[in-house]
Amino acid sequence: MSSPSLVVFAPSPLLTITVEAAGTPGQEIHLHAGGQGFWVARMAALLRAEVCLCCALGGESGAVLRGLIARENVELSSVECAASNGVYIHARRDGIRDQLARTDAKRLSRHEADELYGLALSAALDAGVALLTGVDPSTVLDSEIYRRLAGDLRSNGVRVIADLAGSSLRAALAGGLDVLKISEEEILAESLASGSDAQDLTKALDELHAAGAETVLLSRAEQPALVLDGPGGRYLELMGPRVETLEPRGTGDSMFAALGASLAAGQELDEALRLGMAAGCLNATRHGLGTGTREQIEQLSHHIEITELSSGTKRA
């Protein structure tokens, strides 16, 4: 693979084991790499970005993840850690997913965290664009690393795009972000808005901008997305085709990945927003996370409407 066009910071990927059609003669068992960061990296690669995934891998699950990630068109840059990566086992029965078992990754040591920071910093300086994703559970890594990484990268001209929550979000904002993608659910969980009214939500966008995000993209499930384009001084509404949702999980990750891939390719913000909205919309119609094809997403992007809103007359 040539030099990456973007880096995905994904501290601790998960190994996912899914039993399809559980309890039937036709049941199948599938092993996949998982976690927000991996799903984002895979979607960005599907959009033909040159992607480097920076993460920590360890134990039996880490060894399996190495092999699974190698099957994807993603460059792996990893730190060997003492503890195993997290694993979950799901059974799908009649379209409903039940969690059978789960083990969480342990906290990275100070040395392991320093090594991971160095890998991400050097790779992102080469790429010029970095996508910061979260870690599950949050105790795996001190959230302060997000502040340092965001601040150091932006100080050196790297475009930093994040999809985070909780303490990691607050730390990254303190470091500064070029683009923040956040969901309505996360806005409400962070008590940044008192409700789902568009007026409340756009006030939350203002607060996130003031806290350190130049541009903020707010996803709202089947509702139109909202955007504060800080450098352009614009409030935007993104409307996509109405579809029946098969898999609500992962739509935001697909949106985030496509946004990052498009910006890394040199597209203007509006085109990147269209591609991101299209990727999220398409993911909702498919089984699986971070899936779709570039051709379908690009075609769907032509059906995304962008409307500029007056700051004083925002509509729901």
C-alpha positions as CSV (number, residue, x, y, z in Angstrom):
1,M,0.0,0.0,0.0
2,S,1.2,3.5,-0.8
3,S,1.4,6.3,1.9
4,P,-2.0,6.6,3.6
5,S,-4.3,9.5,2.8
6,L,-5.8,9.2,6.3
7,V,-5.1,7.6,9.6
8,V,-7.8,6.1,11.9
9,F,-6.9,6.2,15.6
10,A,-8.6,3.1,17.1
11,P,-7.0,2.3,20.4
12,S,-8.5,-1.2,21.0
13,P,-10.5,-3.1,18.3
14,L,-12.8,-5.9,19.2
15,L,-13.1,-9.4,18.0
16,T,-16.8,-10.2,17.2
17,I,-18.2,-13.7,17.0
18,T,-21.8,-13.9,15.6
19,V,-23.9,-17.0,15.4
20,E,-26.3,-16.4,12.5
21,A,-29.7,-18.2,12.4
22,A,-28.9,-19.5,15.9
23,G,-30.7,-22.6,17.0
24,T,-31.6,-23.7,13.4
25,P,-30.0,-26.4,11.2
26,G,-28.6,-23.7,9.0
27,Q,-26.8,-21.7,11.7
28,E,-23.4,-20.3,10.8
29,I,-20.6,-18.9,13.0
30,H,-18.7,-15.8,11.7
31,L,-15.6,-14.1,13.1
32,H,-15.0,-10.4,12.3
33,A,-12.9,-7.5,13.4
34,G,-15.1,-4.9,15.1
35,G,-15.3,-1.8,17.1
36,Q,-16.0,1.8,15.9
37,G,-12.4,2.4,14.7
38,F,-12.2,-0.7,12.6
39,W,-15.7,-0.1,11.0
40,V,-14.7,3.4,10.2
41,A,-11.4,2.3,8.6
42,R,-13.1,-0.4,6.5
43,M,-15.7,2.0,5.2
44,A,-13.1,4.6,4.3
45,A,-11.1,1.9,2.5
46,L,-14.3,0.9,0.6
47,L,-14.4,4.5,-0.6
48,R,-10.8,3.9,-1.9
49,A,-9.0,5.9,0.7
50,E,-5.5,4.7,1.6
51,V,-6.2,3.9,5.3
52,C,-3.8,3.2,8.2
53,L,-5.4,1.8,11.3
54,C,-3.4,2.6,14.5
55,C,-4.3,0.4,17.4
56,A,-3.1,-1.9,20.2
57,L,-3.4,-5.7,19.8
58,G,-2.7,-8.4,22.4
59,G,-3.4,-12.0,23.5
60,E,-5.3,-14.6,21.6
61,S,-8.0,-12.2,20.4
62,G,-5.3,-9.8,19.2
63,A,-3.6,-12.5,17.1
64,V,-7.0,-13.4,15.5
65,L,-7.7,-9.7,14.8
66,R,-4.3,-9.3,13.0
67,G,-5.4,-12.0,10.5
68,L,-8.9,-10.6,10.1
69,I,-7.7,-7.0,9.5
70,A,-5.1,-8.3,7.0
71,R,-8.0,-9.5,4.8
72,E,-9.3,-5.9,4.5
73,N,-7.7,-3.2,2.4
74,V,-6.4,-1.5,5.5
75,E,-2.8,-0.9,6.5
76,L,-2.3,-2.0,10.1
77,S,0.1,-0.1,12.5
78,S,-0.2,-1.7,15.9
79,V,1.4,-1.9,19.3
80,E,1.8,-5.2,21.0
81,C,0.1,-5.1,24.4
82,A,0.1,-7.6,27.3
83,A,-3.7,-8.0,27.7
84,S,-6.1,-9.4,25.2
85,N,-8.4,-7.3,23.1
86,G,-12.1,-7.4,24.0
87,V,-14.4,-10.1,22.5
88,Y,-18.2,-10.4,22.2
89,I,-20.3,-13.2,21.1
90,H,-23.8,-12.5,19.6
91,A,-26.5,-14.9,18.5
92,R,-28.9,-13.7,15.9
93,R,-32.4,-15.2,16.1
94,D,-35.2,-14.1,13.8
95,G,-33.3,-10.9,13.1
96,I,-32.8,-10.0,16.8
97,R,-29.3,-9.9,18.1
98,D,-28.7,-11.4,21.6
99,Q,-25.3,-11.0,23.5
100,L,-24.2,-14.3,24.8
101,A,-20.9,-13.4,26.3
102,R,-18.4,-10.5,26.4
103,T,-14.9,-9.8,27.7
104,D,-13.5,-6.3,27.9
105,A,-9.9,-5.2,27.1
106,K,-7.8,-4.1,30.0
107,R,-6.1,-0.7,30.5
108,L,-3.0,-0.1,28.4
109,S,0.2,0.4,30.4
110,R,1.9,3.7,30.3
111,H,4.5,2.3,27.9
112,E,1.9,0.8,25.6
113,A,-0.1,4.1,25.6
114,D,3.1,6.1,24.7
115,E,3.9,3.7,21.9
116,L,0.4,4.0,20.5
117,Y,0.6,7.8,20.6
118,G,3.9,7.8,18.8
119,L,2.6,5.5,16.1
120,A,-0.5,7.6,15.5
121,L,1.4,10.9,15.6
122,S,4.0,9.8,13.0
123,A,1.5,8.1,10.7
124,A,-0.9,11.1,10.8
125,L,1.9,13.6,10.0
126,D,2.6,11.6,6.9
127,A,-1.1,11.3,5.9
128,G,-2.3,14.8,6.7
129,V,-5.8,13.7,7.9
130,A,-6.6,11.9,11.2
131,L,-9.9,10.3,12.3
132,L,-10.1,9.9,16.0
133,T,-12.5,7.2,17.2
134,G,-13.4,6.1,20.7
135,V,-12.5,3.0,22.8
136,D,-14.8,0.6,24.6
137,P,-14.6,0.5,27.5
138,S,-13.3,4.0,28.1
139,T,-11.0,2.8,30.9
140,V,-8.6,1.2,28.3
141,L,-6.9,4.5,27.7
142,D,-6.5,7.8,29.5
143,S,-8.7,10.4,27.7
144,E,-5.9,13.0,28.0
145,I,-4.2,11.3,25.0
146,Y,-7.0,12.7,22.8
147,R,-6.2,16.2,23.8
148,R,-2.5,15.9,23.2
149,L,-3.0,14.1,19.9
150,A,-5.5,16.5,18.5
151,G,-3.5,19.5,19.6
152,D,-0.2,18.2,18.4
153,L,-1.5,17.2,15.0
154,R,-3.3,20.5,14.3
155,S,-0.2,22.4,15.4
156,N,1.6,20.6,12.5
157,G,-1.1,21.2,9.9
158,V,-2.9,17.8,10.1
159,R,-6.7,17.9,9.7
160,V,-8.3,16.3,12.7
161,I,-11.8,14.8,12.5
162,A,-13.4,13.1,15.5
163,D,-16.4,11.0,16.5
164,L,-16.2,10.7,20.3
165,A,-18.2,10.9,23.4
166,G,-17.8,11.5,27.1
167,S,-14.4,12.4,28.5
168,S,-12.6,11.6,25.2
169,L,-14.8,14.1,23.5
170,R,-14.1,16.8,26.0
171,A,-10.4,16.1,25.9
172,A,-10.3,16.2,22.1
173,L,-12.3,19.5,22.0
174,A,-9.7,21.0,24.4
175,G,-7.0,20.0,21.9
176,G,-9.0,21.5,19.0
177,L,-10.8,19.8,16.1
178,D,-11.4,20.6,12.5
179,V,-14.6,18.6,12.3
180,L,-16.6,16.9,15.0
181,K,-19.3,14.3,14.1
182,I,-21.7,13.7,16.9
183,S,-25.1,12.1,17.3
184,E,-28.3,13.6,18.8
185,E,-28.2,10.8,21.4
186,E,-24.7,11.9,22.5
187,I,-25.7,15.5,22.5
188,L,-28.5,14.7,25.0
189,A,-26.3,12.3,27.0
190,E,-23.8,15.2,27.4
191,S,-26.6,17.5,28.5
192,L,-25.7,19.9,25.7
193,A,-29.4,20.2,24.8
194,S,-32.5,20.0,26.8
195,G,-34.5,18.4,24.0
196,S,-34.6,17.4,20.3
197,D,-36.0,20.7,19.1
198,A,-33.9,22.1,16.3
199,Q,-33.4,25.4,18.2
200,D,-32.0,23.5,21.2
201,L,-29.8,21.3,19.0
202,T,-28.3,24.3,17.1
203,K,-27.5,26.0,20.4
204,A,-25.6,22.8,21.2
205,L,-23.7,23.1,17.9
206,D,-22.7,26.6,19.0
207,E,-21.4,25.4,22.3
208,L,-19.4,22.6,20.7
209,H,-17.9,25.1,18.2
210,A,-17.0,27.4,21.1
211,A,-15.4,24.5,22.9
212,G,-13.0,23.7,20.1
213,A,-14.7,22.2,17.0
214,E,-14.4,24.4,13.9
215,T,-17.2,22.4,12.1
216,V,-19.9,20.2,13.8
217,L,-22.0,17.6,12.0
218,L,-25.0,16.4,14.1
219,S,-26.6,13.1,12.9
220,R,-30.2,12.6,13.9
221,A,-31.2,9.0,12.8
222,E,-34.0,9.3,10.3
223,Q,-34.3,13.1,10.9
224,P,-32.3,15.6,8.8
225,A,-28.7,16.1,10.0
226,L,-27.6,19.5,11.1
227,V,-24.3,21.2,10.5
228,L,-22.5,24.2,11.8
229,D,-19.9,25.2,9.3
230,G,-17.8,27.5,11.5
231,P,-15.3,28.8,8.9
232,G,-18.1,29.4,6.5
233,G,-20.4,30.9,9.1
234,R,-23.3,28.7,7.9
235,Y,-25.9,26.5,9.5
236,L,-27.0,23.6,7.2
237,E,-29.6,20.9,7.1
238,L,-28.9,17.6,5.3
239,M,-31.9,15.6,4.0
240,G,-31.5,12.2,2.5
241,P,-34.0,9.7,0.9
242,R,-36.5,8.1,3.3
243,V,-35.6,4.4,3.7
244,E,-36.8,1.5,5.9
245,T,-34.0,0.9,8.5
246,L,-32.7,-2.7,8.8
247,E,-29.6,-1.9,10.9
248,P,-29.6,1.4,12.8
249,R,-26.2,0.6,14.4
250,G,-23.2,1.8,12.5
251,T,-24.9,4.5,10.3
252,G,-23.1,7.2,12.2
253,D,-19.8,5.4,11.7
254,S,-20.4,5.1,8.0
255,M,-21.2,8.8,7.8
256,F,-18.1,9.7,9.7
257,A,-15.8,7.4,7.6
258,A,-17.2,8.8,4.3
259,L,-16.9,12.4,5.5
260,G,-13.2,11.8,6.4
261,A,-12.4,9.9,3.2
262,S,-14.0,12.7,1.1
263,L,-12.1,15.4,2.9
264,A,-8.9,13.4,2.6
265,A,-9.4,13.3,-1.1
266,G,-9.6,17.1,-1.3
267,Q,-13.3,17.5,-1.7
268,E,-15.1,20.6,-0.5
269,L,-17.1,20.4,2.7
270,D,-20.5,20.3,1.0
271,E,-19.5,17.4,-1.2
272,A,-18.0,15.6,1.8
273,L,-21.3,16.1,3.7
274,R,-23.3,14.7,0.9
275,L,-21.1,11.6,0.7
276,G,-21.2,11.1,4.5
277,M,-25.0,11.4,4.6
278,A,-25.3,9.0,1.7
279,A,-23.1,6.4,3.4
280,G,-25.1,6.5,6.6
281,C,-28.4,6.2,4.7
282,L,-27.1,3.2,2.7
283,N,-25.8,1.5,5.8
284,A,-29.2,1.7,7.4
285,T,-30.6,-0.4,4.5
286,R,-28.1,-3.2,4.9
287,H,-27.3,-6.0,7.4
288,G,-23.8,-5.5,8.9
289,L,-21.8,-2.4,10.0
290,G,-19.6,-0.2,7.8
291,T,-20.8,-1.8,4.6
292,G,-21.8,-0.7,1.1
293,T,-20.0,0.1,-2.2
294,R,-18.4,3.3,-3.4
295,E,-20.5,3.3,-6.5
296,Q,-23.8,3.0,-4.6
297,I,-22.8,5.7,-2.1
298,E,-21.7,8.1,-4.7
299,Q,-24.9,7.6,-6.7
300,L,-27.0,8.1,-3.6
301,S,-25.0,11.3,-2.7
302,H,-26.7,13.0,-5.7
303,H,-30.0,12.7,-3.8
304,I,-28.8,14.5,-0.6
305,E,-30.3,17.9,-0.3
306,I,-28.4,20.7,1.5
307,T,-30.4,23.7,2.8
308,E,-28.8,26.7,4.4
309,L,-30.6,27.8,7.5
310,S,-30.9,31.3,8.9
311,S,-29.3,31.3,12.3
312,G,-32.4,32.9,13.8
313,T,-35.0,30.8,12.0
314,K,-33.8,27.2,12.3
315,R,-36.5,24.7,11.5
316,A,-37.2,21.2,12.8
